[in-house]
Amino acid sequence: MNSAASPANAFPTAGPEQFTFLADMIPQLVWITDATGFHTYFNQRWIDFTGYTLADSVGPEMWNNLLHPDDRARANKVWGHSLATGADYEIEYRFRAADGSYRWFLGQARPWRNAAGVLTTWFGTCTDIHDQKIAAEQLKEREAEFTTLADNVAQLSWMARPDGNIYWYNKGWYDYTGTTLAEMTGWGWDKVHHPDYIDSVVTFVRNAWAAGKPWELTFPLRGHDGEYRWFLTRAVPVHDEQDQLVRWLGTNTDVTEMRRLQDQLQSSYADLEAKVVFRNLELEHQVQALQKQVAAK
């Protein structure tokens, strides 16, 4: 009679050769230490990357020799904490390759305890994260450069999601309005709009968000001193590679003085036109008077 295999013997037990095969196949550097942190095993990828032989690799000191000098104290502190407490180990650090260059790795280790619960072994891996780390640092640097640029332009600047929900303002906006991001997030910007214009502004921008095309509008905004100034707002949509709208970029340019000059010019033109009219009337009266004098003779 055939009997179903029990879970315990459904798969063959992995022996040393299978473990070595598996450890050498995975992309990580694999290592094992005893309970005190003394290294007893490294896989082939470790040997290939570091250029160390197994004989060179075992022991307590080689670990520090391969770590970047700037990372050694931090790594020793984190590893020492895990050894003392039995807590899982995780850290990012730079390891020296066989060619002398350094690459970033994510080091992780978990303790193994026997049936009595005594910690006997640490099993660890080092995963190469160099490319991701460098890309993240470059992105962070670009973001810092963007923030510096945005905070030093003359305009108030902001970014919004496709539906018009604003999630970022530059420093100029906060300096002028005296507000915080918590107050302004989403549609919170209506708090600094003039009550006589807010309804028309909201109607306009709702239609503009839906249209998904560049737009501009002029309206007054309240400053931290309670006074209103006029701003020309422009917004442009940003699309991804699939031409999907992903965000809006907007600016508010102070045009108060420009409007004041325009008003003054219009007033001057009106005054000039009035003077010309009056002058023409005066000339017409003079001509009529001369005509009467000539006719009387």
Disulfide bonds with the S-S distance in Angstrom:
none
